[in-house]
Amino acid sequence: MEDTKLKSTPRDFFLNLLSIVALYFSATSFGVLVFQYINILVPDVLDKVGYGGDSYTAMIFPVASLFILFPVYIWSTWFLEKEFRKSPERKEVSIRRWLVYLTLFVAALAIIGDLVALVFTFLNGEVSTRFVLKVLTILLVAGSVLYYYLSGLRGRKDKFMKVFIYSVVTVVSLSVLASFVIAGSPSEQKDRRLDERRVSDLGYIKSQVEVFWVSKSVLPEKLLNLNDATRGIGVPIDPETGESYDYRVLSDLKFELCATFSSDSTGDLVETGYYPYNGGNWDHGIGKVCFERTIDPDFYKNMQIPLPQ
């Protein structure tokens, strides 16, 4: 009878809600992480324009989420299963049933929407390997959630379930570990960000040298000559060492900029939009790298910028 059913307690609410929320974040983070692997391993030329293609940086948040929330999900699920073995009737508390059916509903919608997107893209003639892999990723994640919770509702001891659970834990764990191999360690990530700043600084200095030449008909003798408090111009320095970048005049129109880099950008398996390479090629190895730049007077003439007399 209805009156004999157990009522949800605050403890039931906490444990079941914690488990489901951890599941949602874990499933989403795993999907996003796999998407970034696909973006790197199966690159798309259309994504190589601009600055939105940094799949390395996009890995950081899902890895952090999985590192914390997936163990929380495993622990909360294990604890609940332990409680259910002691008191099987607690499986029927209303909060758990509502959350489980909501999860099944969301998983089913994800699968349906995924298949609709696949058929639509196929009919539109735009199916690619990259897209199919992402569709399969969503099917795998949503299908796994659907299978696990449907099996729990049926109450049957599936012999495959134990293998399934260990497989899921292994795949998620390997995906997190792989991020440190593909994207690099935290120290390598820091080196990349520092080098990204250095490249940005060099590009800024280059543009200010050109502005100086346009204004004064001569290249600056040293970088300090670029400082202009009136225009709010200040020469950037190395973000790690605090030292000035090296600058040398090679001829009337040619100059050289140098910086010491901590990472190698030439062999990165990443979209070309990773570094803000404006104003020339700024590919670099580890250590001190110099870049020669030559001012083209005809370029400024065609842009109708007054040339110095």
URWOPE-V321790 format. One record per backbone hydrogen bond with DSSP energy under -0.5 kcal/mol. CO is the residue of the C=O (numbers start at 0). NH is the residue of the N-H. Records with the same first field share a line. If there is no record, write none. Layout:
CO->NH ; NH
//
This chain:
0->3
1->4
8->12
9->13
10->14
11->15
12->16
13->17
14->18
15->19
16->20
17->21
18->22
19->23
20->24
21->25
22->26
23->27
24->28
25->29
26->30
27->31
28->32
29->33
30->34
31->35
32->36
33->37
34->38
35->39
36->40
37->41
43->46
44->47
52->54 ; 270
53->57
54->58
55->58 ; 59
56->59 ; 60
57->61
58->62
59->63
60->64
61->65
62->66
63->67
64->68 ; 69
65->69 ; 70
67->71
68->72
69->73
70->74
71->75
72->76
73->77
74->78
75->79
76->80
77->81
78->82
79->83
80->84
81->85
82->86
86->89
87->90
88->91
89->92
92->96
93->97
94->98
95->99
96->100
97->101
98->102
99->103
100->104
101->105
102->106
103->107
104->108
105->109
106->110
107->111
108->112
109->113
110->114
111->115
112->116
113->117
114->118
115->119
116->120
117->121
118->122
119->123
120->125
121->124
127->131
128->132
129->133
130->134
131->135
132->136
133->137
134->138
135->139
136->140
137->141
138->142
139->143
140->144
141->145
142->146
143->147
144->148
145->149
146->150
147->151
148->152
149->153
150->154 ; 155
155->157
157->160 ; 161
158->162
159->163
160->164
161->165
162->166
163->167
164->168
165->169
166->170
167->171
168->172
169->173
170->174
171->175
172->176
173->177
174->178
175->179
176->179 ; 180
177->180 ; 181
178->182 ; 183
184->188
185->189
186->190
187->191
188->192
189->193
190->194
191->195
192->196
193->197
194->198
195->199
196->200
197->201
198->202
199->203
200->204
201->205
202->206
203->207
204->208
205->209
206->210
207->211
208->212
209->213
210->214
211->215
212->216
221->224
222->225
223->226
227->231 ; 232
231->233
232->227
235->244
237->241
242->237
245->257
247->255
252->294
253->249 ; 250
254->292
255->247
256->290
257->245
258->260 ; 288
260->286
262->264
264->267
267->269
270->273
274->276
275->277
283->264 ; 265
286->260
288->258
290->256
292->254
294->296
295->298 ; 299
296->300
297->301
298->302
299->304
300->303
303->305
//
